[in-house]
């Protein structure tokens, strides 16, 4: 949570600079002179809520006296018309914060909602993983949103898991050489995942006794053969162009994980609105 809070603070500094520049909200600050008011956050979509911590922090960062009452928590299923929260305080400051708050909440709820769709299609047969295909500066929050949607996090960065991809093996001269160098450098410190493109590479990765074999961009018949070859000797991850239709087919062939880039890199924003209470 400390990392998430730190990321939120850094994001808000940049977001406020984008919106206010070296001046202010020239519209709201001309119209309002300290008046107080209340607003409701309303869902205009159906899916999974995520990002209330960000949403609340935006308003309270601009106005410490602002009150934000929430009626749901992250991970809840919400539907169109639900009132998610109520915000009360200085009207000018609430309007000043509105777009940043909605942008973050909409983006993170979009990720959580999309993840939940993939998890549902997988039907509990395997774990849905995210990837590093995230917006720079938002990885902690985006991966948090994946968890809220029922998914699981892959490695957070380049520092917490060894993943030998095709560029590594091609440049090193093969999987065996790459794995050997990893073990010489790090021993058993890190879990080793190897990306494979064909059955020959699957056999080579198996011979190296790695922890997980990734089946990348393989068709279904080839993946089935790979699963049979591996026979539980390593974890199996499927990746590459994983959409909802393809996941339904892959989920039944015996892999342990499916990693999905689109959970974070191709997200439709969840629709919310902030409306004044009368």
Long-range contacts (C-beta under 8 A, 24 or more apart in sequence): 3-140, 4-53, 4-140, 4-141, 4-144, 5-53, 7-137, 7-138, 7-139, 7-140, 7-141, 8-53, 8-54, 8-57, 8-141, 9-57, 10-137, 11-54, 11-104, 11-137, 11-138, 11-141, 12-57, 12-58, 12-61, 12-100, 14-137, 15-58, 15-100, 15-103, 16-62, 16-100, 19-96, 19-99, 19-100, 20-96, 24-96, 25-92, 25-95, 25-96, 27-95, 28-91, 28-92, 28-95, 28-96, 29-92, 29-96, 31-92, 32-90, 32-91, 32-92, 32-95, 34-90, 34-92, 35-90, 35-91, 35-92, 36-88, 36-89, 36-90, 36-91, 37-88, 37-89, 37-91, 37-94, 37-276, 37-277, 38-86, 38-87, 38-88, 38-276, 38-277, 39-86, 39-87, 39-88, 39-94, 39-274, 39-275, 39-276, 39-277, 40-83, 40-85, 40-86, 40-87, 40-274, 40-275, 40-277, 41-83, 41-84, 41-85, 41-86, 41-87, 41-105, 41-272, 41-273, 41-274, 42-81, 42-82, 42-83, 42-84, 42-272, 42-273, 42-274, 42-275, 43-78, 43-79, 43-80, 43-81, 43-82, 43-83, 43-84, 43-270, 43-271, 43-272, 44-80, 44-271, 44-272, 44-273, 45-78, 45-80, 45-109, 45-113, 45-270, 45-271, 45-272, 46-77, 46-78, 46-79, 46-80, 47-77, 47-78, 47-109, 47-110, 47-112, 47-113, 47-116, 47-270, 48-75, 48-76, 48-77, 48-78, 48-109, 48-112, 48-113, 48-115, 48-116, 48-148, 48-149, 49-73, 49-74, 49-75, 49-76, 49-77, 49-78, 49-84, 49-109, 49-112, 49-148, 50-74, 50-75, 50-105, 50-108, 50-109, 50-111, 50-112, 50-144, 50-145, 50-148, 50-149, 51-104, 51-105, 51-106, 51-107, 51-108, 51-109, 51-141, 51-145, 52-84, 52-85, 52-105, 54-101, 54-104, 54-105, 54-108, 54-141, 55-85, 55-101, 55-102, 55-104, 55-105, 56-85, 58-97, 58-100, 58-101, 58-104, 59-87, 59-89, 59-93, 59-94, 59-97, 59-101, 61-97, 62-93, 62-96, 62-97, 63-89, 63-90, 63-93, 63-94, 63-97, 65-89, 65-90, 66-90, 66-93, 66-94, 74-112, 74-148, 75-112, 75-148, 75-149, 84-272, 86-277, 87-274, 94-274, 98-274, 101-274, 102-272, 102-273, 102-274, 103-269, 104-141, 105-270, 105-272, 106-269, 106-270, 106-271, 106-272, 107-267, 107-269, 107-270, 108-141, 108-142, 108-144, 108-145, 108-148, 109-145, 109-270, 109-272, 110-267, 110-268, 110-269, 110-270, 111-142, 111-145, 111-146, 111-149, 111-263, 111-264, 111-267, 112-145, 112-146, 112-148, 112-149, 113-149, 113-270, 114-149, 114-262, 114-263, 114-267, 114-268, 115-145, 115-146, 115-148, 115-149, 115-150, 115-151, 115-263, 116-149, 116-150, 117-244, 118-151, 118-244, 118-247, 118-258, 118-260, 118-263, 119-149, 119-150, 119-151, 121-244, 121-247, 121-248, 121-251, 122-247, 122-251, 122-258, 123-251, 125-251, 125-252, 126-251, 126-255, 126-256, 126-257, 126-258, 127-151, 127-152, 127-256, 127-257, 127-258, 128-152, 128-247, 128-257, 128-258, 128-260, 128-263, 129-153, 129-154, 129-237, 129-257, 129-258, 129-259, 129-260, 130-154, 130-259, 130-260, 130-263, 130-264, 131-239, 131-259, 131-260, 131-261, 131-263, 131-264, 131-265, 132-157, 133-261, 133-264, 133-265, 134-264, 134-265, 135-264, 142-264, 143-264, 145-264, 146-263, 146-264, 149-263, 151-260, 151-263, 152-257, 154-259, 160-190, 161-190, 161-191, 161-193, 162-186, 162-190, 162-191, 162-192, 162-193, 163-193, 163-194, 163-195, 163-214, 164-192, 164-193, 164-194, 164-195, 165-195, 166-195, 166-197, 166-216, 169-194, 169-195, 169-201, 174-204, 175-201, 175-204, 175-205, 175-208, 176-204, 176-207, 176-208, 179-205, 179-208, 179-210, 180-208, 193-237, 195-239, 196-226, 198-222, 199-225, 199-226, 199-229, 202-226, 202-229, 202-230, 203-229, 205-234, 206-230, 206-233, 206-234, 209-233, 209-234, 210-234, 211-235, 212-236, 212-237, 212-256, 212-257, 213-237, 214-238, 214-239, 214-259, 215-239, 215-255, 216-240, 217-241, 220-249, 220-250, 220-253, 223-250, 223-253, 223-255, 224-253, 224-254, 227-253, 227-254, 227-255
